[in-house]
Amino acid sequence: MNTCLSGLWDILLEKYYEKMMSNPDYADEDTCREEIGVMLERFYRDNSLRKPLHVQIFYDELSKNGGDVQHAAEQADKKSEECGLCVICSRCARSFYEILSHRRMERPLPTEWNKYFVDRNQMYFYLSAYKLLKSYRQIKDTLICLKGFSSTTPAIYSAVFEGACTGGGIYFNLDGFGVVIDPGIGFVESMHKQGIFIEDINAVIVTHNHLDHNADMGTVSALSYDINRYYRNQERFYQQFFPNRRSRKHEISWWLDESTQKANSEIVPMSRCLTECYEWKELNSAVAIKVIETKHMSGNKSYGIKCKLKLADKVTIIGYTSDTRYFLELAEFMRECDILIFNISDIYEKDVRGKKQKNTHLGYDGSINLLQDDEQKFRLAIASEFCCNNGDYRMNVVRKLNEHVRHRRKAYVMPGEVGMKVDLQSGGIFCSRCKQVVSPESVCIVSPEREFGTIQYVCRSCRYKAED
């Protein structure tokens, strides 16, 4: 009964239940009738509100000698259809009188709870923040790294040390079309911190069924459900006045490996399988994907992926190895990529010496083999998903990888960090401080202040200011 008179009905019902329903054996009909009458008088005493005919009948019947609440409600109900105070009648008066005359049961709404049901809900504030940030954020035509460390590292580190490090995933936005790759642990929290909201996600890709690659699938799906429920509730209200108003719905296409698809069929009932993408598959007119089966899992399949992005005057291809050991077909698959994102995981001594390749991840030796391939086209390679079991080795490893790469061609290897942003139009990096786009060769990689802390990407100008 959420109409203009519903507040009055709640107050009167609460009084009625207090007197008549809580202890009917000792109920005082006269006191109940009198108190309801007094409350009606107070509600309409300044004549600023028009008293409907049915309310007047209800009040008159209560005032009669020998009148009772049930009889008064039955008489008033006969005229309750003539209320006319609401734009769209919800029959709240009829419901009220039916309760008083014992023809239906409904508990009263405690008056102190009224504010809760009329206040704006959390999705209203979520969308308000989204609209505010849209006016000045930069995510269009941008690749944003939201991945810090692999699965167990954030959990173990946060349990032992005071600081925190994060997992996450990859996000890119091309002309307003947003794509998420591998939304792992902490992805949603990181995306919100970067000004990315559920409305900015149009497709989600998961390469294999491990927590550091799909843990936040459920949160993304739940946010999508919540925002669409909010839109539906809005539409029900507006369509009362504008029947031809089109309903709004935010849709996400899901592209999953077989194991993730099977394990999350209830969370994401409508999804496509990555087996459809062995040849280029369009997500929309400007974004297409292609996959290769990788060598990471023994029981289930995993995939590497390429994303072809049609920009205004060129095509840019982003490659993402996901988790895999090195094999020649992987290098061949990635050769046309302009930007290459490769997952290292942990490093071992035999792996660094080149004596034994890791079985399930690139590690150090596999990364070198991939990056040194003479036919690779990339100008920028982003090292991602560090495990760091024995300490934070990110800066040292990337420094050495650059030594292996640069003597062959002009290309740059950078450590991936949550918040790293690449301008897809120019291939430049956003400065972490002034937010200007600078070429990769002009970026200074600033080491974190503490182990497992945040790496920064700083332009020369900001670097000199800091030194001064």
SEKEZA-488404 format. One line per 4 residues: for each residue x, y, z of N, C-alpha, C. Coordinates in steps of 0.1 Angstrom, whole numbers. Layout:
BEGIN
X,Y,Z,X,Y,Z,X,Y,Z  ...
***
This chain:
BEGIN
8,-12,0,0,0,0,9,12,0  17,14,-10,26,26,-11,20,37,-19  11,44,-13,4,56,-20,4,67,-11  -3,79,-15,-3,90,-6,-9,88,7
-18,79,9,-25,76,22,-19,65,29  -9,58,23,-4,46,30,2,49,43  8,61,45,14,64,58,3,65,69  -9,71,66,-20,71,75,-25,57,78
-26,49,68,-31,35,70,-21,27,80  -8,29,78,2,22,86,0,27,101  -1,40,103,-3,45,117,-15,39,123  -27,39,116,-39,34,122,-39,19,124
-33,12,114,-32,-3,116,-23,-6,128  -12,1,130,-3,-2,141,-11,0,154  -19,11,155,-27,13,167,-38,2,169  -44,-2,158,-54,-12,158,-48,-26,163
-37,-29,158,-30,-42,162,-26,-41,177  -21,-29,180,-16,-27,194,-28,-30,204  -40,-25,201,-51,-26,210,-59,-39,209  -61,-43,196,-71,-54,193,-65,-68,191
-53,-68,185,-47,-80,180,-37,-86,189  -30,-78,197,-19,-84,205,-25,-92,216  -36,-88,222,-42,-96,233,-57,-95,232  -63,-102,222,-78,-101,219,-87,-104,231
-82,-112,240,-91,-116,252,-94,-104,261  -84,-94,260,-86,-83,269,-87,-70,261  -91,-71,249,-91,-59,240,-102,-49,245  -99,-37,243,-108,-26,247,-113,-19,235
-125,-24,230,-130,-18,217,-133,-3,218  -138,1,229,-141,16,230,-128,24,229  -118,20,236,-105,27,236,-99,27,223  -100,16,216,-94,15,202,-101,24,193
-115,24,193,-123,33,185,-120,47,187  -119,51,200,-116,65,203,-103,70,199  -92,61,201,-79,65,197,-77,66,182  -84,58,175,-83,59,160,-90,71,155
-101,74,162,-109,87,158,-100,99,161  -93,99,173,-85,111,176,-73,112,166  -68,101,161,-57,102,152,-61,107,138  -74,103,134,-79,109,122,-81,124,123
-86,128,135,-89,143,137,-75,150,135  -65,145,141,-52,152,141,-46,152,127  -48,141,119,-43,141,106,-49,151,97  -62,154,99,-69,163,90,-73,176,96
-67,179,108,-72,191,116,-69,204,110  -58,206,102,-55,219,96,-62,221,83  -69,212,78,-77,213,65,-68,215,53  -55,212,54,-46,213,43,-47,201,34
-52,190,39,-54,178,31,-69,176,29  -72,172,17,-86,169,14,-90,155,20  -101,155,27,-105,142,33,-114,135,23  -110,123,19,-118,115,9,-132,111,16
-142,109,7,-155,105,12,-154,93,21  -147,83,17,-146,71,25,-141,73,39  -131,82,40,-125,85,53,-135,92,62  -143,101,56,-154,108,63,-164,99,68
-168,89,60,-177,79,64,-172,70,76  -159,67,75,-152,59,85,-152,66,98  -149,79,97,-148,88,109,-162,89,116  -173,92,107,-186,94,112,-191,81,119
-189,70,113,-193,57,119,-186,54,133  -173,58,133,-166,56,146,-172,65,157  -177,77,153,-182,87,163,-196,84,168  -203,75,161,-216,71,166,-216,63,179
-226,65,187,-228,57,199,-229,42,195  -222,34,201,-223,19,197,-216,15,185  -209,25,178,-202,21,166,-189,13,169  -185,5,160,-173,-2,162,-164,-2,150
-151,-5,152,-142,-4,141,-145,-12,129  -149,-25,131,-152,-34,120,-164,-28,112  -175,-24,118,-186,-19,111,-183,-6,104  -175,2,110,-171,15,103,-163,12,91
-154,2,91,-146,-2,80,-155,-8,69  -165,-16,72,-174,-21,62,-181,-10,55  -186,0,62,-194,11,56,-185,19,47  -173,22,52,-163,31,44,-159,24,32
-157,10,32,-152,3,21,-161,4,9  -174,7,11,-184,8,0,-181,20,-9  -174,30,-3,-170,42,-10,-155,44,-13  -148,33,-9,-133,34,-11,-128,36,-25
-137,31,-35,-133,33,-49,-133,47,-53  -139,56,-45,-141,70,-49,-130,79,-43  -119,73,-40,-108,81,-33,-103,92,-41  -97,88,-53,-92,98,-62,-80,107,-58
-73,103,-48,-61,111,-44,-48,107,-51  -48,95,-57,-35,90,-63,-37,90,-78  -26,93,-85,-26,93,-100,-30,79,-105  -24,69,-99,-27,55,-103,-32,49,-90
-45,45,-89,-50,39,-77,-45,25,-74  -39,23,-62,-34,10,-58,-43,3,-49  -56,8,-47,-66,2,-39,-61,1,-24  -53,10,-20,-48,9,-6,-59,11,4
-69,20,1,-80,22,11,-88,9,13  -91,3,1,-98,-10,2,-91,-20,10  -78,-21,8,-70,-31,16,-71,-28,30  -70,-15,34,-70,-11,48,-83,-15,54
-94,-12,48,-108,-15,53,-110,-31,54  -104,-38,45,-106,-53,45,-99,-59,57  -87,-52,60,-80,-57,72,-88,-54,85  -93,-42,86,-101,-39,98,-113,-47,100
-120,-51,89,-132,-58,89,-129,-73,89  -117,-77,91,-112,-91,92,-115,-99,80  -115,-93,68,-117,-101,56,-103,-104,50  -93,-99,55,-79,-103,51,-70,-99,62
-58,-105,62,-48,-103,72,-35,-96,66  -30,-87,73,-18,-80,70,-12,-74,82  1,-76,84,7,-69,96,9,-55,93  8,-46,103,11,-32,100,26,-30,99
29,-19,91,43,-16,89,47,-6,101  57,-10,109,61,-1,120,65,12,115  60,23,121,62,36,116,76,40,115  84,35,125,99,38,124,106,32,113
100,23,106,106,16,94,102,23,81  93,33,81,88,39,69,99,44,60  109,51,67,120,57,59,128,47,51  129,35,56,137,25,49,131,22,36
118,22,35,111,17,23,110,28,12  112,41,16,111,52,7,124,58,4  135,54,11,148,60,8,153,54,-5  162,61,-11,168,56,-23,177,45,-20
177,34,-28,185,22,-25,199,24,-30  207,14,-27,222,15,-29,225,15,-44  217,9,-53,220,10,-67,218,24,-72  209,32,-66,208,46,-70,221,53,-68
227,51,-56,240,58,-53,251,52,-62  250,39,-65,260,33,-74,260,40,-87  248,42,-93,247,48,-106,250,63,-106  247,69,-94,251,83,-93,266,85,-93
273,76,-87,288,77,-87,293,74,-101  287,65,-108,290,62,-122,288,74,-131  277,81,-130,274,92,-138,284,104,-135  288,105,-123,297,116,-119,311,113,-125
316,101,-123,329,97,-128,330,97,-143  319,94,-150,319,94,-165,324,107,-171  321,118,-163,324,131,-169,339,135,-170  347,128,-162,361,132,-162,371,120,-163
367,108,-162,376,96,-162,381,94,-176  391,85,-178,396,82,-191,397,67,-192  387,60,-198,388,46,-200,385,42,-215  380,52,-223,377,49,-237,390,47,-245
390,37,-253,402,34,-261,414,32,-253  412,25,-242,423,23,-232,423,8,-227  435,3,-225,437,-10,-219,442,-7,-205  435,-14,-195,438,-11,-181,441,-25,-174
453,-25,-169,457,-37,-162,451,-37,-148  444,-47,-144,438,-48,-130,443,-60,-123  454,-65,-128,460,-77,-123,473,-74,-115  474,-79,-103,486,-78,-95,494,-91,-95
489,-100,-86,496,-112,-83,487,-124,-86  493,-136,-86,485,-148,-88,478,-152,-76  471,-163,-77,460,-167,-67,464,-167,-53  474,-175,-49,477,-176,-34,485,-164,-29
492,-157,-36,500,-146,-31,492,-136,-23  481,-130,-29,474,-120,-21,469,-126,-8  464,-138,-8,458,-144,4,469,-146,15  480,-152,11,491,-155,20,497,-142,25
499,-133,17,506,-120,21,497,-112,31  484,-111,28,475,-104,37,474,-111,50  476,-124,51,475,-131,64,487,-129,72  499,-126,66,511,-125,73,516,-111,76
514,-102,66,519,-88,67,507,-78,68  511,-66,72,501,-56,73,495,-50,60  504,-50,50,500,-44,38,491,-54,30  487,-50,18,478,-58,10,483,-58,-4
482,-69,-11,484,-70,-26,472,-77,-32  470,-75,-45,458,-79,-51,460,-88,-63  449,-95,-66,449,-103,-78,443,-95,-89  432,-100,-96,425,-92,-106,423,-97,-119
425,-89,-130,423,-93,-143,427,-82,-153  422,-83,-165,425,-73,-176,412,-67,-181  412,-54,-184,401,-47,-189,405,-38,-201  398,-38,-212,400,-28,-222,387,-23,-227
387,-10,-232,375,-4,-236,378,2,-250  370,-2,-260,371,4,-273,358,11,-277  359,24,-278,348,32,-282,335,29,-274  337,27,-261,326,25,-252,322,10,-250
328,1,-257,326,-13,-256,336,-19,-247  332,-24,-235,342,-29,-225,343,-44,-224  355,-49,-224,358,-63,-223,367,-66,-211  362,-76,-204,370,-81,-192,376,-95,-196
389,-97,-192,395,-110,-194,400,-115,-180  395,-126,-177,399,-133,-164,397,-125,-152  384,-123,-148,381,-115,-135,384,-124,-123  397,-124,-118,400,-132,-107,398,-125,-94
405,-130,-83,403,-125,-70,406,-110,-69  396,-102,-64,398,-88,-62,395,-79,-75  391,-86,-86,389,-78,-98,379,-67,-96  367,-70,-91,357,-60,-90,361,-48,-81
367,-51,-70,372,-40,-61,382,-31,-69  391,-37,-76,401,-29,-84,394,-21,-95  385,-27,-102,378,-20,-113,371,-8,-108  364,-9,-97,357,3,-91,367,14,-87
378,10,-82,388,20,-78,394,27,-90  393,21,-102,398,27,-114,386,34,-121  375,35,-115,364,42,-121,356,34,-132  357,21,-131,350,12,-141,338,6,-133
326,7,-139,314,2,-133,308,-9,-142  298,-16,-137,292,-27,-144,287,-23,-157  282,-10,-159,277,-5,-172,288,-5,-182  301,-5,-177,312,-4,-187,317,-18,-191
310,-28,-187,314,-42,-191,303,-48,-201  308,-51,-213,299,-57,-223,302,-71,-226  314,-75,-223,318,-89,-226,328,-94,-215  327,-106,-211,336,-112,-201,342,-125,-208
355,-126,-207,362,-138,-212,369,-145,-201  368,-158,-199,375,-165,-189,383,-177,-197  396,-177,-194,405,-186,-202,406,-200,-195  404,-201,-182,405,-214,-176,399,-214,-162
396,-225,-156,389,-226,-144,398,-227,-131  405,-215,-129,413,-213,-117,408,-200,-110  409,-200,-97,403,-189,-89,409,-175,-93  422,-175,-96,428,-162,-100,424,-158,-113
416,-165,-120,411,-161,-133,396,-160,-134  389,-166,-124,374,-165,-125,367,-163,-112  374,-160,-101,368,-159,-88,357,-148,-87  359,-137,-95,349,-126,-94,338,-127,-104
337,-138,-111,326,-140,-121,313,-137,-114  311,-144,-103,298,-143,-96,295,-129,-92  305,-121,-88,302,-107,-84,298,-99,-96  305,-101,-108,301,-93,-120,287,-97,-124
284,-110,-123,270,-115,-127,260,-109,-118  263,-108,-105,253,-103,-95,251,-88,-97  262,-81,-100,260,-66,-103,252,-64,-115  253,-72,-125,245,-71,-137,231,-74,-134
228,-84,-126,214,-87,-122,208,-76,-114  216,-71,-104,211,-60,-96,207,-47,-104  216,-44,-113,213,-31,-120,201,-33,-130  199,-45,-135,188,-47,-144,175,-48,-136
176,-53,-123,164,-53,-115,160,-39,-111  170,-31,-109,168,-16,-106,161,-10,-118  166,-13,-130,160,-7,-142,145,-12,-143  143,-25,-141,129,-30,-142,119,-23,-132
124,-21,-120,115,-14,-110,113,0,-115  123,7,-120,120,20,-125,110,20,-137  111,11,-146,102,10,-157,88,7,-153  86,-1,-143,72,-4,-138,66,9,-134
73,17,-127,68,30,-123,64,39,-134  74,41,-144,72,51,-154,62,46,-165  61,33,-167,52,28,-177,37,30,-173  35,33,-160,21,36,-156,17,49,-162
26,58,-165,23,71,-171,27,72,-186  37,64,-189,42,64,-203,43,50,-208  31,44,-212,31,30,-216,40,26,-227  44,35,-236,53,32,-247,68,33,-244
71,37,-232,85,38,-228,92,25,-229  103,25,-235,111,12,-237,119,9,-225  119,-4,-221,126,-8,-209,141,-8,-212  149,-6,-202,163,-5,-203,169,-18,-197
180,-23,-204,186,-36,-199,201,-35,-203  209,-39,-193,223,-40,-195,227,-55,-198  233,-57,-209,236,-71,-213,251,-74,-214  255,-85,-209,269,-89,-210,270,-103,-217
279,-104,-227,281,-117,-233,293,-123,-226  291,-136,-223,301,-144,-216,307,-154,-225  321,-155,-225,328,-164,-233,338,-172,-224  335,-185,-222,341,-192,-211,347,-205,-217
358,-210,-210,363,-223,-213,353,-233,-208  355,-246,-212,345,-256,-209,343,-259,-195  354,-259,-187,353,-262,-173,346,-251,-165  350,-239,-168,344,-227,-161,329,-227,-165
326,-229,-177,312,-229,-182,303,-239,-174  309,-251,-173,302,-262,-166,300,-259,-151  311,-254,-145,311,-251,-130,302,-239,-126  300,-230,-136,292,-218,-133,279,-217,-141
273,-228,-144,261,-228,-152,250,-221,-145  249,-221,-132,239,-214,-125,241,-199,-123  254,-196,-122,257,-181,-121,256,-174,-134  260,-181,-145,259,-176,-158,252,-186,-167
239,-187,-167,232,-197,-175,234,-196,-190  235,-183,-195,237,-181,-209,251,-177,-212  259,-186,-218,273,-183,-221,277,-190,-234  288,-186,-240,293,-192,-252,307,-198,-248
310,-208,-255,323,-216,-252,334,-211,-261  346,-210,-256,357,-205,-263,361,-214,-275  356,-226,-275,359,-235,-286,353,-229,-299  344,-220,-298,338,-213,-310,348,-203,-316
360,-201,-309,368,-189,-313,382,-194,-318  383,-206,-324,396,-210,-330,398,-201,-342  388,-196,-348,389,-185,-359,384,-173,-353  386,-161,-359,382,-148,-354,367,-148,-352
363,-144,-340,349,-143,-337,346,-129,-332  336,-122,-338,333,-109,-335,325,-108,-322  329,-99,-313,321,-96,-301,312,-84,-304  317,-75,-313,309,-64,-319,316,-60,-332
312,-50,-338,317,-46,-351,332,-42,-350  337,-38,-338,350,-33,-337,360,-43,-329  354,-53,-323,362,-62,-315,360,-76,-319  371,-84,-321,370,-98,-325,381,-105,-316
378,-118,-313,387,-126,-305,391,-139,-312  402,-144,-309,407,-157,-314,415,-164,-303  413,-177,-302,420,-184,-291,429,-195,-296  438,-199,-287,446,-211,-289,446,-219,-276
445,-232,-278,446,-241,-266,460,-241,-260  461,-239,-247,475,-238,-242,478,-250,-233  490,-250,-228,495,-262,-220,497,-257,-205  486,-258,-198,486,-254,-184,480,-264,-175
468,-270,-179,461,-279,-170,461,-293,-176  462,-302,-167,462,-316,-172,448,-322,-174  439,-318,-165,425,-324,-166,416,-316,-174  418,-303,-175,409,-294,-183,416,-285,-192
409,-279,-202,416,-271,-212,418,-257,-207  428,-250,-212,430,-236,-210,433,-229,-223  432,-216,-224,433,-209,-236,441,-196,-235  449,-194,-245,455,-180,-248,446,-173,-257
447,-160,-258,437,-153,-266,443,-141,-273  438,-137,-285,441,-125,-291,429,-117,-293  430,-104,-292,418,-95,-294,422,-85,-305  414,-85,-316,416,-76,-327,407,-64,-325
413,-52,-324,406,-40,-322,407,-31,-334  395,-27,-339,395,-18,-351,394,-4,-346  405,3,-346,405,17,-342,402,26,-354  402,39,-352,398,48,-363,406,46,-376
419,46,-375,427,45,-387,437,33,-387  435,23,-378,444,12,-378,437,0,-370  444,-11,-371,440,-23,-363,451,-26,-353  447,-27,-340,456,-31,-330,452,-45,-324
462,-53,-322,460,-67,-317,467,-68,-303  459,-72,-294,464,-75,-280,464,-90,-278  476,-95,-274,477,-109,-271,478,-111,-256  472,-122,-252,472,-125,-237,475,-140,-236
486,-144,-230,490,-158,-230,482,-166,-220  476,-159,-210,471,-165,-198,481,-174,-192  477,-185,-185,487,-194,-179,491,-206,-188  503,-208,-191,508,-218,-200,523,-220,-199
528,-232,-202,542,-233,-204,545,-228,-218  558,-226,-221,561,-221,-235,560,-233,-245  555,-231,-256,556,-240,-267,555,-232,-280  561,-238,-291,563,-230,-303,551,-225,-309
540,-232,-309,527,-228,-315,522,-215,-308  525,-214,-295,521,-202,-288,528,-190,-293  541,-191,-296,549,-180,-301,544,-176,-315  540,-186,-323,535,-184,-337,521,-177,-336
513,-181,-326,500,-175,-325,501,-160,-321  511,-156,-313,512,-143,-308,520,-133,-317  525,-138,-329,535,-130,-336,529,-117,-342  516,-116,-344,510,-104,-350,506,-94,-340
509,-97,-327,503,-88,-316,512,-75,-315  505,-64,-313,511,-51,-311,514,-50,-296  505,-55,-287,507,-55,-273,506,-69,-268  516,-74,-261,516,-87,-256,516,-87,-240
506,-94,-235,505,-96,-220,508,-110,-217  519,-113,-210,523,-126,-207,524,-129,-192  519,-140,-188,518,-144,-173,531,-152,-170  538,-147,-160,551,-154,-156,549,-164,-146
541,-161,-135,540,-169,-123,553,-169,-116  557,-180,-109,569,-179,-101,581,-184,-109  593,-181,-104,605,-185,-111,613,-195,-102  620,-204,-108,629,-214,-101,643,-212,-106
652,-218,-98,666,-216,-102,669,-223,-115  665,-236,-117,668,-243,-129,661,-236,-141  649,-230,-138,642,-222,-149,650,-210,-153  656,-202,-143,663,-190,-146,676,-194,-154
682,-205,-150,695,-210,-156,692,-216,-170  680,-218,-173,677,-224,-186,679,-239,-187  680,-245,-175,683,-260,-175,670,-268,-176  659,-262,-170,646,-269,-170,635,-260,-171
626,-262,-182,615,-253,-184,603,-256,-174  596,-247,-170,585,-249,-161,574,-257,-169  567,-265,-162,557,-274,-168,543,-267,-171  539,-257,-162,526,-252,-164,525,-237,-165
537,-230,-164,537,-216,-166,550,-212,-174  550,-200,-179,561,-195,-187,574,-194,-178  572,-189,-166,584,-187,-158,594,-177,-165  606,-178,-161,616,-169,-167,621,-174,-181
624,-187,-182,629,-192,-195,619,-192,-205  607,-196,-202,596,-195,-212,593,-181,-217  594,-171,-208,592,-157,-211,602,-153,-221  615,-156,-219,626,-153,-228,623,-159,-242
620,-171,-242,618,-178,-255,607,-171,-263  596,-167,-256,585,-160,-262,589,-147,-267  596,-139,-259,599,-125,-262,610,-124,-272  619,-134,-273,630,-133,-282,627,-139,-296
615,-144,-298,611,-149,-311,613,-138,-321  621,-141,-331,625,-130,-341,614,-125,-349  603,-132,-350,592,-128,-358,581,-121,-350  583,-119,-337,573,-112,-329,573,-97,-333
561,-92,-333,559,-78,-338,557,-68,-327  555,-72,-315,550,-63,-304,560,-52,-301  555,-40,-298,563,-29,-293,563,-28,-278  552,-34,-272,551,-33,-257,547,-47,-252
554,-52,-243,551,-65,-236,549,-62,-221  538,-67,-216,534,-65,-202,536,-78,-194  545,-79,-185,546,-90,-177,536,-90,-165  528,-101,-164,517,-101,-155,517,-114,-147
508,-114,-137,506,-125,-128,518,-131,-122  525,-122,-114,537,-127,-107,532,-135,-94  539,-145,-91,536,-153,-79,544,-148,-67  558,-147,-68,566,-141,-58,566,-149,-45
567,-162,-45,567,-170,-33,578,-166,-23  590,-162,-28,601,-160,-20,605,-145,-19  595,-136,-23,598,-122,-23,594,-115,-36  594,-102,-35,589,-94,-47,601,-92,-57
600,-101,-67,611,-101,-77,607,-93,-90  596,-86,-90,591,-81,-103,600,-72,-110  606,-62,-103,614,-52,-110,627,-58,-116  633,-67,-108,646,-73,-112,644,-82,-124
633,-90,-124,630,-99,-135,627,-91,-148  619,-81,-147,616,-73,-159,628,-66,-164  637,-61,-156,649,-55,-160,657,-64,-168  659,-77,-164,666,-86,-171,660,-90,-184
646,-92,-184,639,-95,-196,641,-84,-207  642,-72,-203,644,-61,-212,658,-62,-219  668,-67,-211,681,-69,-217,681,-79,-227  673,-90,-226,672,-100,-236,665,-95,-248
656,-86,-247,647,-82,-258,654,-71,-266  659,-61,-259,663,-49,-266,675,-50,-275  683,-60,-273,695,-61,-282,690,-67,-296  678,-72,-296,672,-77,-309,664,-67,-317
656,-59,-309,647,-49,-316,643,-39,-306  636,-29,-311,632,-18,-302,618,-22,-297  618,-27,-285,605,-31,-278,608,-29,-263  597,-29,-256,598,-26,-242,590,-36,-234
596,-41,-223,589,-50,-214,586,-42,-201  574,-42,-196,571,-35,-184,563,-45,-174  565,-42,-162,557,-50,-152,543,-46,-151  534,-55,-152,520,-51,-150,516,-48,-136
508,-38,-134,504,-34,-121,489,-29,-121  482,-31,-110,468,-26,-110,468,-11,-112  461,-7,-122,460,7,-126,469,11,-138  478,2,-142,485,6,-154,476,7,-166
477,19,-173,468,22,-184,476,24,-197  471,18,-208,478,20,-221,468,26,-230  472,37,-237,463,43,-247,464,35,-260  452,30,-264,452,21,-275,454,28,-289
452,41,-289,454,49,-301,468,51,-304  476,55,-294,490,58,-296,500,47,-292  495,38,-283,504,28,-277,512,33,-265  508,46,-261,516,52,-250,510,48,-236
517,51,-226,514,48,-212,509,60,-205  499,59,-197,494,70,-189,503,72,-177  508,84,-175,517,87,-163,508,85,-150  513,78,-140,506,75,-128,503,88,-120
510,99,-123,509,111,-115,501,122,-122  506,126,-134,499,137,-141,489,132,-151  488,119,-153,478,112,-162,480,116,-177  491,122,-181,494,124,-195,499,111,-201
496,110,-214,501,98,-222,515,101,-227  524,92,-224,538,93,-229,542,80,-236  552,81,-245,557,69,-252,563,59,-242  563,46,-245,569,37,-236,584,39,-233
591,44,-243,606,47,-240,608,59,-231  598,67,-229,599,79,-220,594,76,-206  589,64,-203,583,61,-190,594,56,-181  594,62,-169,603,57,-158,595,48,-149
599,35,-148,592,26,-139,597,28,-125  589,32,-116,593,35,-102,590,24,-93  600,19,-86,599,7,-78,589,10,-66  582,0,-61,573,3,-50,581,6,-37
574,14,-29,581,19,-16,583,7,-7  575,-3,-8,576,-15,1,575,-27,-8  579,-39,-3,578,-51,-10,563,-54,-13  560,-58,-25,546,-61,-29,538,-48,-30
544,-37,-29,537,-24,-31,533,-21,-45  529,-9,-47,524,-4,-60,536,1,-69  537,-4,-81,546,1,-91,540,13,-98  548,23,-101,543,35,-108,550,37,-121
542,43,-130,547,46,-144,548,61,-145  560,67,-145,561,82,-144,568,88,-156  562,99,-161,568,106,-172,581,113,-167  589,118,-176,601,125,-172,599,138,-164
588,145,-168,585,157,-161,582,155,-147  573,145,-144,570,142,-130,582,136,-123  590,129,-130,602,124,-123,611,135,-119  614,145,-127,622,156,-124,617,164,-112
603,166,-112,597,173,-102,599,166,-88  598,153,-88,600,145,-76,614,146,-71  624,147,-80,638,147,-77,641,161,-71  634,171,-76,637,185,-71,631,186,-57
***
